[in-house]
């Protein structure tokens, strides 16, 4: 159950953002050199955090997204690819 403490901590942080008018929170999806193993429990916990943030109208930004395949596993792969492509397009416009 130690890991569920992380869910509660993120929910507390999200609540604090809401209370202080901060519209976004940054989460580290993985560590810099390692990522959690694939498991349904992790997906469930990530969904709980995302649902809580959505209920409070707080956006979640993910960092440490370098591990190939991990974004696809958690269901963010297509979104990330579209955001990356849009970023490249914008960068070319302002280069």
N, C-alpha and C positions, 0 to 999 in steps of 0.2 A: 504493500500500500504506500510505500515511500514516494513512488512516482506520482501518485494521485495528488500529493502535496503540491507538485508543480502545476497541476491544473488549477488548484485552488489559488495558488500564488498568482498565476496569470489572470485569473478571474478578478482577484483583488486589484491587480495593476490596471486592468481594464476599467473596473469600477472607479478607481482613482482618476483615470483619464477622463471619464465621463463627468465626474464631480468637478473637475478643474477645467473643463472646456477644451480638452486636448482631443483632437479628432482621430488620432492614429496611434497605434502601438507597434513597436518592432519586436518580432520574435525571431529567435535563432532556430531555424528548422533543424539544423544539424550543428555539430561542432566544427571547428576549422579543419581538423584532421580526421574526424571520425563522425559517423552518423549512427543513430539508433538502428537496431536490426528491424527488419520488416515484421510487423505483428499487428493483428487486429486490435489489440488493446491500445496501442499507440495511435492508430487511426481513430478509434472511438474517442480518445482523450483530445486529440487535435480537433475533432468535430465538435466536442463539447465547448472547447475554447472559442472556436469560430462562431458557433451558435450564440454563445453568451455575448461576444463582441457585436454580432449582428443585432441582437435584441437591444443593445445599448447604443446602436448606431456608431460604433467605433470601427474604423478600418484597421486591418491587420496587414503589416508589411513583413515579409520574410527575408531574412538574411542568411548567409552561409548556404547558398543553393548550388554549390559547385559539384556535388556528387551526381554523376551520370545515373539517370534512371530514378533517382529518389523523388524528384518532383512529380514524375509520372506516377509513382507509387502512391503518393499522398493526394493525387488528383489535381495537381497544379501545373502539370507539364505543358498542356496546350495554352493555358493562360500565360505562363512565363514566356513561351516561345513567341506569342503574339506581342507581349509587352516588349520583349527584346527587339523584335523586328521593328516595332514602332519607334523604339529608342534609336535604333540605327538610322531609320529614315529621318528622324528629327535631327540627329547629329550631322547627317549629310547636308541638311538644309542650312545649318548654321556654321558649317566648316568654312 
